[in-house]
Amino acid sequence: TSTLLALAIGAVQIHHDVVSAEYTIRGNPNVRDDPPPPCDDYLNNLLASLANEDPGEVNRIRRILAMENRPCYKHYFDTFADHFLHRVKSVKKHMNLHIPKAGGMSLCSIARHSEYGSDIPADTNCWEREHFYPMWCIYYLGTRPKWESCEALDENTPGFVMNENYLDYPLCMQQRLYSTLIREPVERAISHELHLEALKDTGNHEMPKKLFESRLAMGRMNYMTWALSADLFADNLNKASLVPGKMHAEVAMDTLSRFDFIMELSEDVECDAAILHFMGLGDDVVEPHMNAEFGKFEAK
């Protein structure tokens, strides 16, 4: 268990190599003016007070220290590990922000074969229809209702649910573990576009030209930053036309640093298995997702 825990915590750390604006977790998540907390008793007391009140802030501090103060991070590793274990054992429901073409369908398939399986509707690919429909559906964001409260969200969604739309604020981290899958940004954007092209004239997914063009633009203009920040910067009628800029990226980085799990499907089977284990999804290895109807939409 200790080996799995070290792998799981280590695998979701934020890296220094900034690949692009969309790969927002590879930047510095600290968008505040104040420096990282000092490595002293103050930090120990702060972590103790935040553990139940603001678990996302503990995640954020952990990731800052992992990047900027490794000795301090190492000193408090057991504290972070204890907090992490307590959280995954006590919070049993899960919210996944599904970034298109990053492996979400594979994750949903694994969830169906886990303890969450009986709670997931058979016809929705793990997403709740009224709020979390994917962007290739013919729905307009102006019709998407707002959750009245975290309690309402928690009561009306399955134990494992995927949000295939924009993230709702405030985060409901008292009720849910939060996760997302990431992928190399250029490959993801190309795959996203190919998927939209394949779906635009297909059966129930046929889109009006204007709507298709707006969804295509959304995929090209930093979809991940849009999904993480749109709820704070525009009303429903204007969300689809929001073009992410620096301030949106800063919010996206800060929010993502608070997530419990940030997973990039890789060839490191041991790390993948560790993260899936702590997400409550068992120890199955994630296989590459193959869309039966349209292929894998690989970037060429």
Sequence and secondary structure as in RCSB ss.txt:
>XXXX:A:sequence
TSTLLALAIGAVQIHHDVVSAEYTIRGNPNVRDDPPPPCDDYLNNLLASLANEDPGEVNRIRRILAMENRPCYKH
YFDTFADHFLHRVKSVKKHMNLHIPKAGGMSLCSIARHSEYGSDIPADTNCWEREHFYPMWCIYYLGTRPKWESC
EALDENTPGFVMNENYLDYPLCMQQRLYSTLIREPVERAISHELHLEALKDTGNHEMPKKLFESRLAMGRMNYMT
WALSADLFADNLNKASLVPGKMHAEVAMDTLSRFDFIMELSEDVECDAAILHFMGLGDDVVEPHMNAEFGKFEAK
>XXXX:A:secstr
 HHHHHHHHHHT   S    SS GGGS    SSS    SSHHHHHHHHHHHHH HHHHHHHHHHHHHH HHHHHH
THHHHHHHHHHHHHH   EEEE  TTSSHHHHHHHHHTSTTGGGS TTSTTB TTT   TTSS  GGG    S H
HHHHHTS SEEEE S   SS  TTT EEEEEE  HHHHHHHHHHHHHHHTTSGGG   HHHHHHHHHHHHTTHHH
HHHHHHHH  HHHHTT    HHHHHHHHHHHTT SEEEE  S HHHHHHHHHHTTSTT       BTTTB     
